[in-house]
Amino acid sequence: MNGLLRGDGTVKILGRKVKEDNLPWVRSRVGMVFQDPDDQLFMPNLREDVAFGPLNLGRSGPEMERDVSWALEAVGLEDLEGKSPHHLSFGQKKRAALATVLSMRPEILVLDEPTSNLDPKSKRAVVSLIRELCDSGTTIITATHDVNIVTLMADEILLLDKRVVGYGPAREILERREVLDSLGLEVPILVDLFHSLRGCCGHHFHKTPITKDEAVEGLKKILG
């Protein structure tokens, strides 16, 4: 999506093909966050790392400084801006890597396993931020094996196994138990629970709950 890898076929970003002569334009609009944050953090301190992208896009001055400060605040690291990235915890590094991309204000974010190896608190923070960015209009494409966080942040799901196995609205894909099993993926906890309740209690739901709020309403109906 930003020209790092090439293959057959065509990729278009905002209507324009990704090709050699427009890579700077593409990369100013598509932010990529790698799975391993150490691949993305290399400056002496965190603020310089977060400023690296905007500076290379030719931005400077108060606007650039505001974008850097906003990105650090968005990931909750504003108090650590003077610290060396390599002295941060792994969870802080993951959020720092995200900040280095957010500071460029990309229209599209591509995230590779953004919550892998995070403690529960850091995972909740990252998922919440991804949802906020999505709700504010940023297009986000996330690669993940954690089906239980998918329910919190995805509108559509693409299942891949060397080919497209399934594509559609999140609820529709997450209810395809046989397909998820065949790919070695867990069925989301709430989907699994309500499938079991449907089997043992005879209750039928117009739609299988995939969020906590939907589950609460479903349980209220069961309990009368």
FENQUI-V357223 format. One record per helix or strand of 2 or more residues. SS is the DSSP state (h for helix, s for strand). FROM is the first residue (numbers start at 0). TO is the last residue. If there is no record, write none. Layout:
ss = (SS:SS)
from = (FROM:FROM)
to = (TO:TO)
This chain:
ss = (s:s:h:s:h:h:h:h:h:h:s:h:s:h:s:s:h:h:h:h)
from = (11:15:19:29:36:45:60:77:84:89:107:119:138:146:155:163:169:176:188:211)
to = (12:16:26:32:38:55:73:79:86:101:111:134:142:152:159:168:173:181:200:222)
